[in-house]
Amino acid sequence: MTEYSSHDWRKNTDDAVVTDNNSATLQVNDCIVRFKRPKSLKFEEVDLSRLIRVFCNNQESHRRSVK
């Protein structure tokens, strides 16, 4: 996991969990999403808590990106 600054989003996802169809449960703050970018075909890794931050900010303010 990467180091976070003082405005760490993970404090807001302490109780969030991820489940799959087999009822396995993981803590969001311990999860990383790995994916391949469609255009560049480059593999990326993003903390799941960061994706939740982007989702919440986009939903509230309709912005396309979060800095």
PLY file of the C-alpha trace (Angstrom):
ply
format ascii 1.0
element vertex 67
property float x
property float y
property float z
element edge 66
property int vertex1
property int vertex2
end_header
0.00 0.00 0.00
1.12 3.55 -0.61
1.66 6.17 2.06
-1.17 8.63 2.57
-1.20 12.28 3.50
-3.07 13.83 6.40
-6.35 13.84 4.41
-6.35 10.05 4.27
-9.70 8.76 2.99
-9.30 5.35 4.69
-10.59 6.79 7.98
-14.01 7.02 6.27
-13.97 3.40 5.11
-12.94 1.68 8.35
-16.16 -0.33 8.55
-16.60 -0.95 4.81
-16.25 -4.50 3.50
-16.18 -6.25 0.14
-18.03 -9.53 -0.32
-18.16 -12.00 -3.17
-20.76 -14.58 -4.18
-19.18 -17.15 -1.86
-19.66 -14.85 1.18
-15.94 -14.17 1.57
-15.47 -10.79 3.25
-12.47 -8.46 3.02
-11.83 -5.07 4.62
-11.92 -2.30 1.99
-8.81 -0.62 3.41
-6.80 -3.79 2.77
-7.90 -4.23 -0.87
-6.25 -3.20 -4.12
-7.96 -3.27 -7.51
-5.80 -4.42 -10.41
-6.97 -3.72 -13.94
-5.77 -3.14 -17.48
-6.42 0.25 -19.06
-8.48 -0.25 -22.24
-6.56 2.26 -24.39
-2.95 1.76 -23.30
-3.31 -1.89 -22.17
-1.11 -0.97 -19.21
-1.83 -2.67 -15.87
-2.69 -0.40 -12.94
-3.25 -0.83 -9.20
-5.56 1.41 -7.18
-6.52 1.22 -3.52
-10.20 0.39 -3.21
-10.66 3.18 -0.64
-9.44 5.63 -3.31
-12.08 4.38 -5.74
-14.74 4.89 -3.08
-13.48 8.45 -2.59
-13.72 9.14 -6.32
-17.20 7.62 -6.50
-18.52 9.67 -3.57
-17.01 12.91 -4.83
-18.30 12.37 -8.35
-21.77 11.50 -7.11
-21.97 14.59 -4.89
-20.48 17.18 -7.22
-20.68 15.54 -10.65
-16.96 16.08 -11.21
-15.10 13.73 -13.51
-11.87 13.49 -11.53
-10.55 13.99 -8.04
-7.12 15.41 -7.31
0 1
1 2
2 3
3 4
4 5
5 6
6 7
7 8
8 9
9 10
10 11
11 12
12 13
13 14
14 15
15 16
16 17
17 18
18 19
19 20
20 21
21 22
22 23
23 24
24 25
25 26
26 27
27 28
28 29
29 30
30 31
31 32
32 33
33 34
34 35
35 36
36 37
37 38
38 39
39 40
40 41
41 42
42 43
43 44
44 45
45 46
46 47
47 48
48 49
49 50
50 51
51 52
52 53
53 54
54 55
55 56
56 57
57 58
58 59
59 60
60 61
61 62
62 63
63 64
64 65
65 66
